[in-house]
Amino acid sequence: MPARGAVRHSTDSVQSKDLVAALSRSQLFADLTSTELGSAGVSLRRVEYTRGAHIWLEGDAADRLYVVISGQVRLYRVGTEGEEVTVEVYTEGEHFGEFGLFADGVRMTQAQAMMATVCIELGKEPLLQLLERSPQSMRRMLRSLSMASRSLLEDFTDLAFRDIAARVARKLLDLAELHGESTPEGIRISVKMSQADLASTIAASRSNVNRALAVLIAEGVLEHLGGHFTIRDPERLRWASGSGKAP
């Protein structure tokens, strides 16, 4: 079983205003007033994680939601032989931990900080109170759950019907849709991700993914610098994924 790693908790009431302010900048709670968010202030907790630290382990109680203030978190599962498959990656302003939260369940994944990361924890009951007060936040939560379910179905379909090169291309397009930034060079994916990280997201070996990436890079479709992928030719990448017209 993986170690939880180094964490640092902060619950000082003096910091509650800072936590509420940080929460208001998240995508989920953007429409709530400081007064509405302040009612949950006593239930907020700021947690710092070192790189590699686990936020939760498989089997832990699913009893709280997390909002990323800075850093990057991945959810992943471990196979019987120790192989890892990354389910999702979250960055600043995004929330995670809702799966199992509304069904009094347990965690089916591991959650790990991919770099030094700061999160806000929010317990289940205060979360429900906030969602009940904010129809917009409730809709965002429902949309988040719906999109995650759709993404899992698409991943399952990919495993069944697409080769590795097409799966690599589609995953990069998905990441660009969620985390893409327009630059003069192309669409830069803000999530920092190694080739091994990318391989983990599509349940493929690193060597096979490296070969697929090498072709895309050699053809000028993609570049990978400083841990970030940049899509230089989105149309050709869509074609490579099997969802676009031939260039």
Backbone bond lengths (Angstrom), bond angles and torsions (degrees), N, CA, C in turn:
res aa  C-N    CA-C-N  psi(-1)  N-CA   C-N-CA  omega(-1)  CA-C   N-CA-C  phi
1 M - - - 1.471 - - 1.525 109.54 -
2 P 1.326 118.47 133.12 1.469 120.29 -178.70 1.513 111.83 -66.15
3 A 1.338 115.31 150.17 1.464 120.20 177.16 1.520 109.49 -76.50
4 R 1.330 115.67 153.55 1.459 119.01 -179.79 1.527 111.45 -74.06
5 G 1.317 119.08 -28.08 1.440 120.57 178.63 1.513 111.99 84.62
6 A 1.326 114.79 -175.44 1.468 120.94 -174.41 1.518 110.87 -84.84
7 V 1.331 115.88 128.85 1.455 121.41 175.62 1.514 108.59 -133.43
8 R 1.309 115.56 157.01 1.449 121.30 177.20 1.521 108.53 -136.19
9 H 1.329 117.01 120.89 1.458 121.71 -177.92 1.529 110.54 -99.15
10 S 1.318 115.04 148.97 1.451 121.03 175.06 1.521 108.35 -137.72
11 T 1.329 116.87 122.75 1.461 120.99 -178.32 1.531 111.51 -128.72
12 D 1.319 118.26 13.37 1.457 120.80 -177.47 1.520 110.65 -59.46
13 S 1.339 116.94 131.36 1.453 121.04 -179.33 1.521 111.38 -63.51
14 V 1.340 115.99 -25.97 1.465 119.48 178.95 1.523 110.76 -60.25
15 Q 1.347 115.87 -29.53 1.457 119.81 -176.47 1.521 112.71 -89.12
16 S 1.337 118.37 -1.21 1.460 120.12 -174.09 1.523 112.12 -58.86
17 K 1.342 117.83 -38.17 1.460 120.34 178.99 1.515 111.33 -63.70
18 D 1.327 116.26 -39.11 1.461 119.99 177.82 1.526 110.89 -64.72
19 L 1.335 116.42 -38.79 1.465 120.41 179.82 1.517 110.72 -67.27
20 V 1.328 116.52 -42.04 1.460 120.67 178.21 1.526 110.13 -62.22
21 A 1.328 116.54 -42.82 1.471 120.48 178.95 1.529 110.71 -61.45
22 A 1.332 116.37 -41.82 1.466 120.31 179.13 1.524 110.81 -65.99
23 L 1.329 116.27 -39.10 1.465 120.76 179.85 1.527 110.78 -64.87
24 S 1.328 117.10 -36.29 1.463 121.01 -178.84 1.522 112.09 -66.80
25 R 1.327 117.52 -18.79 1.466 120.96 178.52 1.524 112.47 -87.95
26 S 1.325 116.93 -4.10 1.459 120.28 -179.95 1.522 110.18 -77.05
27 Q 1.317 116.56 157.50 1.458 121.12 -178.56 1.525 111.26 -65.15
28 L 1.313 117.53 -35.52 1.460 121.45 -173.72 1.524 112.35 -70.95
29 F 1.333 117.62 -39.05 1.460 121.45 -171.67 1.528 113.34 -111.05
30 A 1.315 117.15 22.65 1.464 120.97 -172.88 1.526 113.57 -62.03
31 D 1.351 118.39 -25.99 1.457 119.95 -175.54 1.522 113.76 -94.27
32 L 1.336 118.26 -4.32 1.463 120.70 -178.24 1.524 111.06 -81.11
33 T 1.321 116.32 144.67 1.460 121.21 178.28 1.524 109.65 -77.67
34 S 1.331 115.29 163.32 1.463 119.49 178.03 1.524 110.98 -62.36
35 T 1.343 117.05 -32.59 1.470 120.56 178.48 1.518 110.69 -65.79
36 E 1.341 116.46 -44.89 1.463 120.21 179.32 1.520 111.13 -65.07
37 L 1.307 116.47 -42.83 1.463 119.78 178.24 1.518 110.90 -69.42
38 G 1.327 116.89 -34.33 1.457 120.56 -178.98 1.507 112.91 -61.91
39 S 1.341 117.39 -26.79 1.468 120.08 178.79 1.516 111.48 -64.70
40 A 1.336 116.86 -21.61 1.461 120.56 178.64 1.525 111.74 -98.99
41 G 1.335 116.57 1.56 1.457 120.15 -174.11 1.514 114.42 -55.88
42 V 1.360 117.03 -38.52 1.459 119.36 -177.50 1.512 111.38 -68.78
43 S 1.348 117.13 -17.22 1.456 120.72 -178.07 1.523 112.44 -98.13
44 L 1.324 116.64 -1.37 1.455 120.42 -179.64 1.522 110.72 -86.19
45 R 1.324 114.13 146.68 1.458 118.60 176.59 1.526 108.90 -141.21
46 R 1.310 115.51 130.57 1.466 121.57 177.85 1.532 108.07 -91.16
47 V 1.324 116.02 129.25 1.461 120.42 -177.74 1.521 109.62 -129.47
48 E 1.327 115.65 131.26 1.465 121.78 177.25 1.518 109.05 -105.45
49 Y 1.326 116.03 133.68 1.463 121.78 -179.59 1.528 109.43 -121.57
50 T 1.309 116.28 135.69 1.454 119.80 172.83 1.522 109.18 -78.32
51 R 1.307 117.02 162.77 1.467 120.79 178.45 1.532 109.97 -57.77
52 G 1.324 116.32 129.96 1.457 121.35 179.48 1.518 114.43 90.99
53 A 1.339 117.35 -11.10 1.473 120.19 -179.84 1.524 109.54 -69.92
54 H 1.331 115.18 145.27 1.461 120.59 179.13 1.525 110.93 -95.43
55 I 1.305 115.85 130.83 1.455 122.16 178.35 1.518 109.64 -81.58
56 W 1.308 115.97 -38.93 1.464 121.20 168.15 1.515 109.52 -150.22
57 L 1.331 115.53 164.64 1.451 122.94 177.01 1.519 109.31 -117.24
58 E 1.314 116.26 157.47 1.459 120.50 177.48 1.532 109.96 -56.72
59 G 1.321 116.27 132.27 1.458 121.13 -178.95 1.513 113.80 98.51
60 D 1.343 117.53 -14.26 1.469 120.01 175.81 1.528 109.76 -66.45
61 A 1.317 116.28 156.02 1.460 120.63 177.39 1.525 110.27 -65.50
62 A 1.336 116.44 135.95 1.466 121.66 176.02 1.518 107.47 -90.73
63 D 1.327 116.19 84.10 1.467 120.01 -170.97 1.514 114.15 -126.16
64 R 1.344 118.02 12.76 1.462 118.83 179.12 1.526 110.72 -158.29
65 L 1.317 114.56 158.30 1.455 122.93 176.84 1.523 108.71 -106.05
66 Y 1.327 116.49 150.92 1.460 121.36 179.63 1.530 109.46 -124.06
67 V 1.319 116.05 142.22 1.467 122.60 173.57 1.523 107.32 -121.52
68 V 1.324 116.46 128.07 1.469 121.20 -178.88 1.529 109.19 -79.77
69 I 1.321 116.72 120.27 1.460 122.14 176.44 1.530 110.14 -90.02
70 S 1.304 116.50 -39.77 1.466 121.37 174.23 1.524 107.96 -156.06
71 G 1.320 115.89 154.32 1.455 119.80 179.18 1.517 112.26 100.11
72 Q 1.331 115.03 -156.01 1.460 121.07 -173.02 1.524 109.17 -155.21
73 V 1.331 116.49 136.79 1.471 122.36 -176.46 1.520 109.10 -128.80
74 R 1.315 116.37 141.83 1.458 119.76 173.65 1.517 110.11 -120.91
75 L 1.333 116.05 145.19 1.454 122.49 169.44 1.522 107.22 -103.37
76 Y 1.328 116.61 135.64 1.463 118.61 -178.44 1.523 110.67 -149.92
77 R 1.329 114.64 163.53 1.455 121.69 175.84 1.517 108.61 -122.07
78 V 1.324 115.21 154.28 1.460 121.59 -178.46 1.519 109.19 -116.84
79 G 1.334 116.17 130.21 1.459 121.47 179.43 1.518 112.79 -80.19
80 T 1.307 115.90 177.49 1.464 121.52 -176.29 1.522 112.47 -65.46
81 E 1.332 116.88 -24.64 1.465 120.67 -179.82 1.528 111.95 -104.19
82 G 1.315 116.53 14.16 1.457 120.74 176.51 1.510 115.66 90.50
83 E 1.329 117.45 -0.36 1.465 119.32 178.49 1.527 110.01 -71.30
84 E 1.331 115.85 148.02 1.454 121.18 -176.29 1.520 111.06 -116.14
85 V 1.337 115.67 141.42 1.465 122.34 174.88 1.521 107.72 -127.00
86 T 1.326 116.24 120.26 1.461 120.89 178.84 1.524 109.86 -79.71
87 V 1.312 115.98 126.49 1.466 122.04 -178.89 1.524 111.23 -86.04
88 E 1.344 116.34 -43.45 1.463 120.48 -177.95 1.520 109.87 -161.82
89 V 1.332 115.61 158.47 1.461 122.63 176.93 1.528 107.84 -126.30
90 Y 1.341 116.62 137.46 1.461 121.68 -177.16 1.526 109.63 -125.03
91 T 1.335 114.94 142.79 1.465 121.00 -179.20 1.527 109.73 -127.00
92 E 1.320 115.57 -173.14 1.464 122.76 -174.10 1.533 113.04 -50.80
93 G 1.340 115.69 130.64 1.448 121.93 177.85 1.510 114.52 89.36
94 E 1.327 117.51 -11.41 1.459 120.82 -178.60 1.527 110.84 -93.60
95 H 1.329 116.30 155.08 1.462 120.98 179.01 1.524 110.28 -113.20
96 F 1.318 115.46 156.92 1.462 120.35 177.43 1.528 108.85 -154.00
97 G 1.326 115.08 164.29 1.458 119.90 179.20 1.505 114.18 104.80
98 E 1.363 118.00 4.04 1.461 119.66 -176.43 1.526 113.22 -75.61
99 F 1.351 117.11 -23.27 1.458 119.16 179.17 1.527 110.76 -65.29
100 G 1.296 116.69 126.26 1.459 121.70 -178.97 1.511 113.10 87.08
101 L 1.322 116.63 -18.06 1.465 121.22 -174.99 1.521 111.69 -65.62
102 F 1.333 116.87 -38.15 1.459 120.43 -175.56 1.526 112.86 -92.60
103 A 1.318 116.75 2.89 1.468 120.71 -179.98 1.525 111.42 -120.68
104 D 1.341 116.37 15.19 1.465 120.92 -178.03 1.524 111.21 51.21
105 G 1.329 115.10 43.95 1.455 120.41 -176.59 1.511 113.48 -100.15
106 V 1.326 115.11 -167.33 1.466 122.08 177.61 1.531 108.01 -119.50
107 R 1.303 115.80 163.82 1.453 120.95 179.90 1.531 110.06 -70.91
108 M 1.331 115.37 133.23 1.459 121.27 176.36 1.521 111.73 -101.50
109 T 1.327 115.71 -2.10 1.455 121.51 -179.03 1.524 109.76 -127.06
110 Q 1.338 115.58 175.02 1.454 122.81 166.16 1.529 106.77 -104.58
111 A 1.313 117.35 146.21 1.467 121.52 175.01 1.526 107.77 -119.73
112 Q 1.319 116.57 126.18 1.457 121.35 -173.22 1.522 111.72 -135.27
113 A 1.327 116.33 138.89 1.467 121.47 174.89 1.529 108.95 -74.51
114 M 1.327 116.71 125.51 1.460 121.02 179.90 1.521 111.86 -85.07
115 M 1.319 115.94 -13.01 1.466 123.52 176.21 1.525 105.97 -157.31
116 A 1.315 118.43 178.17 1.464 119.69 175.64 1.526 108.52 -55.35
117 T 1.327 116.63 125.77 1.468 121.47 -169.26 1.523 110.70 -137.35
118 V 1.329 115.76 143.72 1.461 121.90 174.18 1.524 107.88 -120.90
119 C 1.342 115.72 131.14 1.456 121.56 178.49 1.522 110.65 -128.04
120 I 1.319 115.03 158.88 1.464 121.64 167.79 1.516 107.47 -108.05
121 E 1.331 116.14 131.00 1.456 121.97 175.68 1.526 109.27 -97.34
122 L 1.335 115.75 139.15 1.459 121.62 176.93 1.522 108.26 -134.83
123 G 1.335 117.02 121.62 1.454 121.83 -178.06 1.521 112.57 -65.90
124 K 1.323 116.13 163.04 1.458 121.92 -174.95 1.532 112.92 -60.18
125 E 1.323 118.28 -50.44 1.461 120.07 -175.32 1.531 112.77 -65.30
126 P 1.351 119.43 -46.84 1.475 118.49 174.83 1.525 112.39 -59.46
127 L 1.340 116.68 -35.35 1.463 120.18 177.66 1.528 110.67 -62.84
128 L 1.322 116.78 -47.37 1.461 120.36 179.20 1.530 111.30 -59.50
129 Q 1.326 117.02 -39.47 1.460 120.58 178.68 1.526 111.07 -62.32
130 L 1.341 116.19 -42.48 1.461 119.82 179.33 1.523 111.32 -65.65
131 L 1.327 116.73 -42.04 1.458 120.30 -179.76 1.525 111.43 -65.39
132 E 1.333 116.55 -36.43 1.461 120.08 178.56 1.534 111.42 -67.05
133 R 1.321 117.25 -29.54 1.461 121.04 179.41 1.515 112.68 -82.03
134 S 1.305 116.69 -17.96 1.466 120.07 -174.04 1.525 110.83 -128.68
135 P 1.334 117.80 97.68 1.468 120.04 176.42 1.526 112.68 -56.78
136 Q 1.348 117.07 -35.35 1.459 119.51 179.91 1.533 111.26 -64.52
137 S 1.329 116.61 -42.83 1.464 119.67 178.09 1.517 110.63 -66.40
138 M 1.339 116.93 -38.18 1.461 120.52 177.16 1.525 110.07 -61.17
139 R 1.330 116.73 -43.14 1.469 119.99 179.04 1.530 110.94 -64.00
140 R 1.331 115.96 -39.09 1.473 118.59 178.74 1.523 110.49 -64.30
141 M 1.322 117.19 -39.92 1.459 120.47 178.74 1.529 110.63 -64.20
142 L 1.328 117.02 -44.85 1.465 120.84 178.99 1.526 110.78 -63.16
143 R 1.339 115.79 -39.98 1.463 119.24 178.11 1.528 110.31 -64.72
144 S 1.319 116.80 -40.43 1.456 121.23 178.98 1.530 111.07 -60.35
145 L 1.321 116.79 -44.26 1.458 121.19 178.92 1.531 111.00 -66.09
146 S 1.335 116.36 -40.02 1.465 120.57 179.86 1.523 111.29 -66.25
147 M 1.337 116.66 -44.03 1.462 120.44 -179.98 1.519 111.36 -65.02
148 A 1.339 116.77 -37.98 1.457 120.18 178.74 1.528 110.73 -65.00
149 S 1.330 116.99 -41.01 1.462 120.70 178.22 1.528 110.68 -63.60
150 R 1.332 115.68 -41.31 1.461 119.70 178.88 1.530 110.85 -64.86
151 S 1.334 116.44 -40.82 1.457 120.53 -179.95 1.526 111.20 -62.87
152 L 1.335 116.48 -40.55 1.462 119.78 178.59 1.525 111.39 -64.22
153 L 1.335 117.02 -38.60 1.460 120.92 177.70 1.526 110.48 -65.07
154 E 1.330 116.52 -41.58 1.464 119.93 178.88 1.523 110.88 -65.17
155 D 1.338 117.11 -39.11 1.466 120.33 178.00 1.523 110.57 -63.48
156 F 1.330 117.21 -41.51 1.460 120.90 178.54 1.526 110.56 -63.03
157 T 1.337 115.67 -41.30 1.464 120.36 178.67 1.523 110.85 -63.95
158 D 1.329 116.33 -41.18 1.464 120.44 178.12 1.526 111.43 -58.94
159 L 1.326 116.04 -45.70 1.462 120.25 -179.39 1.519 111.10 -59.95
160 A 1.320 115.82 -35.01 1.458 120.00 -176.69 1.525 113.06 -80.29
161 F 1.343 117.59 -35.11 1.464 119.39 -167.34 1.530 116.16 -122.36
162 R 1.324 120.05 -13.84 1.455 119.76 -174.66 1.519 111.64 -113.35
163 D 1.346 115.34 147.92 1.465 118.31 176.15 1.529 109.51 -79.13
164 I 1.326 116.18 173.96 1.462 120.19 -172.98 1.524 112.08 -63.80
165 A 1.330 117.64 -39.90 1.469 120.27 -179.51 1.523 110.75 -60.33
166 A 1.326 116.89 -42.57 1.469 120.40 179.55 1.521 111.01 -68.92
167 R 1.338 117.26 -36.28 1.463 120.43 178.73 1.523 111.03 -66.89
168 V 1.335 116.68 -38.96 1.468 120.68 176.65 1.522 109.97 -61.39
169 A 1.321 116.35 -46.79 1.462 120.68 -178.52 1.529 111.14 -62.40
170 R 1.336 116.93 -44.50 1.466 118.81 -178.11 1.519 111.63 -67.17
171 K 1.328 117.12 -38.22 1.464 119.44 178.87 1.525 110.41 -63.91
172 L 1.302 117.90 -40.79 1.461 120.65 177.99 1.532 111.00 -64.02
173 L 1.319 116.99 -38.67 1.473 120.15 176.85 1.528 110.82 -65.25
174 D 1.332 116.54 -40.53 1.466 120.40 177.64 1.525 111.05 -62.64
175 L 1.327 116.29 -44.24 1.459 120.65 179.23 1.529 110.99 -63.91
176 A 1.331 115.99 -37.66 1.465 119.81 178.94 1.519 110.95 -66.36
177 E 1.329 117.02 -36.55 1.464 120.07 178.94 1.518 111.20 -65.64
178 L 1.334 116.80 -37.86 1.461 121.54 -177.80 1.525 112.85 -84.34
179 H 1.324 116.58 -37.18 1.461 120.52 -170.32 1.534 112.98 -129.94
180 G 1.321 117.55 19.39 1.458 119.84 -175.55 1.517 113.84 -78.96
181 E 1.327 116.01 143.26 1.462 123.89 176.51 1.529 108.51 -128.76
182 S 1.319 117.14 129.03 1.465 120.43 179.79 1.524 110.24 -73.41
183 T 1.303 116.79 130.61 1.464 123.35 177.16 1.531 107.71 -136.00
184 P 1.338 117.95 166.14 1.464 119.54 177.36 1.527 112.91 -59.13
185 E 1.341 117.07 -26.74 1.461 121.03 -178.06 1.523 112.71 -84.46
186 G 1.343 116.69 -18.12 1.453 120.17 -177.12 1.517 110.49 145.07
187 I 1.329 115.99 -155.68 1.466 121.55 179.64 1.522 108.58 -93.68
188 R 1.312 116.39 110.64 1.459 121.95 -178.86 1.522 109.67 -91.32
189 I 1.323 116.90 128.01 1.464 122.10 178.13 1.521 107.98 -85.23
190 S 1.336 116.42 116.42 1.468 120.59 -172.14 1.518 112.97 -70.02
191 V 1.329 117.22 -23.53 1.467 120.05 176.91 1.520 109.28 -67.12
192 K 1.324 115.85 128.08 1.462 119.55 177.90 1.520 108.60 -80.80
193 M 1.319 116.68 125.10 1.459 120.34 -171.35 1.520 110.95 -149.47
194 S 1.326 115.84 127.41 1.462 120.86 175.64 1.524 109.37 -82.84
195 Q 1.321 116.31 171.40 1.460 119.84 176.74 1.528 110.46 -63.77
196 A 1.334 116.40 -34.96 1.466 120.36 177.55 1.530 110.35 -66.62
197 D 1.339 117.09 -39.28 1.466 120.75 176.95 1.525 110.62 -61.02
198 L 1.329 115.94 -44.59 1.457 120.23 -179.99 1.525 110.58 -62.87
199 A 1.335 116.65 -42.24 1.466 120.43 178.62 1.518 111.01 -59.21
200 S 1.320 116.11 -38.14 1.462 120.70 -179.38 1.522 112.28 -65.72
201 T 1.326 117.33 -29.37 1.471 119.82 -177.69 1.523 112.46 -75.01
202 I 1.335 118.41 -18.50 1.470 120.24 -179.04 1.526 111.99 -117.89
203 A 1.340 116.48 13.53 1.472 121.40 176.32 1.529 111.52 55.92
204 A 1.337 115.57 48.29 1.458 121.32 179.05 1.521 109.55 -129.56
205 S 1.326 116.68 161.57 1.455 119.79 178.39 1.519 109.89 -73.27
206 R 1.323 115.00 152.55 1.465 119.52 -179.22 1.528 110.56 -63.10
207 S 1.328 117.99 -38.84 1.466 120.68 -177.10 1.524 111.13 -63.98
208 N 1.346 117.31 -40.91 1.459 120.11 179.42 1.528 111.21 -67.51
209 V 1.328 115.89 -40.33 1.462 119.84 178.46 1.527 110.59 -66.82
210 N 1.319 116.71 -40.11 1.469 120.28 178.27 1.522 111.40 -59.13
211 R 1.341 116.39 -40.14 1.469 119.45 179.26 1.526 110.88 -65.58
212 A 1.325 116.74 -41.48 1.461 120.13 178.88 1.528 110.71 -64.83
213 L 1.331 117.00 -41.63 1.462 120.96 178.69 1.527 111.44 -65.84
214 A 1.323 116.07 -38.54 1.465 120.13 -178.94 1.525 110.61 -59.51
215 V 1.324 117.45 -39.50 1.460 121.13 178.73 1.534 110.40 -65.63
216 L 1.334 116.76 -46.16 1.465 120.63 -179.57 1.522 111.55 -63.20
217 I 1.330 116.79 -39.08 1.467 120.72 179.32 1.531 110.55 -69.28
218 A 1.340 116.66 -42.74 1.467 120.52 -179.63 1.520 111.47 -63.74
219 E 1.332 117.57 -31.39 1.470 121.68 -179.27 1.524 112.49 -86.35
220 G 1.344 116.82 0.43 1.455 120.26 177.42 1.521 114.44 79.46
221 V 1.325 116.80 12.00 1.461 121.17 -179.57 1.519 110.89 -78.39
222 L 1.326 115.63 -29.55 1.464 121.24 -168.89 1.516 110.14 -145.72
223 E 1.330 116.60 153.70 1.457 120.76 167.67 1.523 108.61 -138.54
224 H 1.322 115.01 155.78 1.470 121.12 -177.90 1.524 107.72 -135.33
225 L 1.338 114.97 101.99 1.457 120.96 -176.58 1.519 109.90 -130.83
226 G 1.335 116.49 135.01 1.461 120.77 176.47 1.512 114.06 60.65
227 G 1.326 117.07 25.86 1.459 120.50 178.93 1.515 113.87 86.47
228 H 1.336 117.77 2.78 1.463 120.92 -178.76 1.524 110.43 -118.93
229 F 1.334 115.61 136.40 1.460 121.13 174.35 1.524 109.19 -88.71
230 T 1.333 115.21 139.62 1.459 121.37 173.96 1.523 108.15 -125.40
231 I 1.318 116.05 125.41 1.467 121.54 179.10 1.518 107.92 -88.50
232 R 1.316 116.16 112.95 1.464 121.16 -176.93 1.533 112.09 -89.99
233 D 1.321 116.23 -24.72 1.460 120.31 -178.45 1.531 108.73 -137.32
234 P 1.335 118.00 84.15 1.473 121.04 -176.69 1.517 113.97 -58.75
235 E 1.352 117.84 -36.72 1.465 120.13 -178.04 1.520 111.08 -64.31
236 R 1.306 116.85 -43.60 1.468 119.54 179.50 1.527 110.94 -68.60
237 L 1.334 116.68 -32.25 1.458 118.81 177.37 1.532 110.21 -69.08
238 R 1.344 117.16 -38.18 1.465 119.88 176.20 1.523 110.56 -63.58
239 W 1.319 116.16 -38.93 1.467 119.49 176.89 1.526 110.75 -63.86
240 A 1.329 116.40 -41.49 1.464 120.44 178.53 1.511 112.60 -64.03
241 S 1.342 116.22 -27.84 1.450 120.31 179.98 1.529 112.76 -80.46
242 G 1.341 115.80 -9.93 1.450 119.87 -178.89 1.504 114.31 89.06
243 S 1.356 116.79 9.13 1.462 120.12 -176.34 1.515 113.17 -119.25
244 G 1.327 116.47 14.89 1.470 119.50 -179.51 1.512 110.92 -138.51
245 K 1.355 115.98 171.83 1.465 121.29 179.16 1.523 109.91 -78.81
246 A 1.319 115.98 153.34 1.456 121.00 178.31 1.526 109.67 -62.69
247 P 1.346 117.28 135.71 1.475 120.43 -179.60 1.520 111.41 -69.19
